[in-house]
Amino acid sequence: MHTLNRILQAGKLVPALEQALHARYSVHRLADEPDPAAFLVEHGAQFDAVVTSAAIGLPAQHLAALPSVKVISSFGVGLDKVPVEEAKARGIAVGYTPDVLNDCVADTAFALLLDVARRTAEADRFVRAGQWARLGSNSFGLGRKVSGARMGNSFGLGRKVSGARMGVVGLGRIGQTIARRGLGFDMEVRYHTRRPVAGVPWAHEPSLTELATWCDFLVVITSGVPSTRHLINEEVLNALGPRGFLINVARGTVVDEAALIRALQDGRIAGAGLDVFESEPQVPDALTGMDNVVLLPHIASATHETRQAMGQRVMDNLDAFERTGQLISAAY
């Protein structure tokens, strides 16, 4: 039995979760403090739990100022901003919210894939700008240069998705859900991980560059940890080639953004669908100016149903820890 007397809320959370936390626990919002570090030096020992999110995390120096903390419950699956190793060394339980967001992230990956291949967002802009009306009904069908430039005054053609080859980088819970989505489009699917995943029907490709060479769409859904920083580099992008598309629903740090911009500008890849960026929420002007890039503001799990389920998992992790000392979804 672990009674949680006082909880530190590291930053802003979805309203329903904040309401549930404040209804059940004594909660203090760290973001309300003008000097959070100074506040923790003076009051950090009062807290026995932290609630945060994947976007906010918890700086290691803040955790060091919380000597009584027994558990961290995080909203989201990304743990790159949570000091998991430091917590583990201190015996602090770390909870997160996997599984409940698999479907929505997979749906978003396919939304990006379909959008950039079939050029739906670009076509929407084309219609809204009045270009279709000005050009007339016979303005389609001349194709598009792989760099994204239109040929002449035509809107041009997209890329067929059904029957294409999809490579998945990372085959955890979400990666497997994305791979299953591919079956509905009659896609051939292969994946890259450090080691083969047991019990899955898709072929393992040990070489990331070989996977990029083979596929039409390279979907990135690996964890954003130091070992995966810039995993998608210039070599991988060159292997993907001028007819290949990159989709990233993992973390922005997994892709070398500068190398991606160069590859897009040079026409060395056909396009990209991105939900995440290296320096969020800042997005390079070079990307926003390209028609063959679809950009989302890190919303892969952002549906009413999934955010509710994620908030409930945060609460369930705290409840389980109080009752049993264990978490429903533990990071280690």
Protein Blocks (a to p, Z undefined) as FASTA:
>chain_A
ZZdfbdcdfbdcdfklmmmmmmmmccddfklpmblmlmmmmmmmmpcbdcddfklopafk
lmmmmmkbcbdcdedjbfklpcfklmmmnopacdddehjlmmmmmmmmmmmmmmmmnomm
mmmmmmmnommmmnopmlghnbpafklpaghjbnbjcddfehpacddehjafklmmmmmm
mmmnopacddddfbdcehiabdcdfblklmmmmpmbdcdfbdcdfklgoklafklmmmno
pmbccddfbbfklpcfklmmmmmmnopafbdcdfbdfklcbdcfklmmpmkbccdehill
mcfklmmmmmmmmmmmmmmmmmnopafbdcZZ
